[in-house]
Amino acid sequence: MKPAILVLGSVNRDLIVHAPRLPQPGETLRGQRFGSCLGGKGANQAVAAARLGAAVALAARIGQQENGAAMVASLRAEGVDVSAVLQPADETPGVALIVVGAEDGENQIVTVAGSNGRVSVEQVDALELDGVQWLVLQQELPLPVIERALERARQSGVRSLLNAAPFREEGRALLPRVDVLVVNETEAEAFLRAPLADPIQAARALRALGPLAVLLTLGSEGAVWVDGQQQLRVSARKVQAVDTVGAGDTLVGALVTALSEGQSLEVALQFSQAAAAWAVSHPGVQDAMPRRAELDAWME
Ligand code: ADP
């Protein structure tokens, strides 16, 4: 199946330790648990879409050192097309070192870009966009790469979605090239340089920065959508939140899945809210992403 969705983004190995609390500078703590898993916003969003049945490809760079080959294999096992993943033998993949404190669930994260930092404009120029409906981007890759990808999408009639996470001030210059901008409240405030008051007004103000449409996500309050014709508000599903990390990634993967199936905007927004609510009610990031059959059954 030709991929309808192409995610261009980061892939990390997440190294997670659970400690009684976060350490002070210079302090050594005894942790309780260690785990490692596949992460990075590009990988997360591609896996979210694949689990929901989308034909999705990931364009990324994953060095083969430090188990990089196994990371590629696990993406493939999820059903993600990895033919546009470059795998240099002598590079180390991106890594995120995460400490979770048991007291309050607060975390500390340090990332090292590794191969993600070497994704190039040339790689973007070589991407096959034939048959692609949606190009999905985040802000963990070098900015010129994202910029070139947006440019190619516009030239090729491919719709683009930029999830402006993590926030980068330089990302502002990208907005006029974006079809759909997805941001959470923190990112929205950073772009608007003001605290959020009315979400619809905020989404409109974000749209004035250049994107054709804005989806502003509001955590347990759901989300608002604003484009040239309409403004919509969708409620979040009521769930017991267990772990909200990765909610936004699940939402993005689900949204483009539904839109690439030709679902109406209203249905796609409801579907993405349900997928994200499922993710927050389960532990982990990719571990918490629903499969299509279980999500459909849950939504009935
Ligand atoms: P991010 O995860 O990117 O910080 P948000 O916190 O806005 O973004 O959450 C994204 C989406 O996840 C929301 O639009 C909503 O669908 C879902 N979500 C987040 N928190 C909850 C919650 N407590 N209950 C239900 N859904 C939630």
Residues whose N, C-alpha, C, O or C-beta is under 5 A from the ligand:
A	BS01	ADP	N184 T217 L218 G219 S220 G222 A223 A236 R237 V239 A241 T244 G246 A247 G248 L251 S272 Q273 A276 A277 V280
